Amino acid sequence: MSRGPASKAFCQSLLCVEVPVVVTLARTSMAVENVMKLVPGVMIQFDKMCDSPLTVEVGDQKIAEGEVVKVGDKFGLRVSAILPPEERFIPLHK
């Protein structure tokens, strides 16, 4: 397989692709019946502790963790840990 200038340009162009980045507070599963009963004021309880780190995901793959920070009148995420690449990527087989 050639790794010439065209291959390098292609790899560089991949770095410009925008992907959705999702920050997850917590997850839970609910029966559809319970989802249908949701109304304003209903509380949904999670097993995650309130001081646990939030999860940063790209394409349903966890890539980092962090904590909520206030940035002016908005909020953001301070990244506290990045997962090692071997834990983030699934190897492709030939």
PyMOL commands that set and color helices and strands:
alter all, ss='L'
color gray80, all
select helices_A, chain A and resi 5-14+32-36+85-88
alter helices_A, ss='H'
color red, helices_A
select strands_A, chain A and resi 21-24+54-58+61-71+74-82
alter strands_A, ss='S'
color yellow, strands_A
deselect
rebuild
show_as cartoon
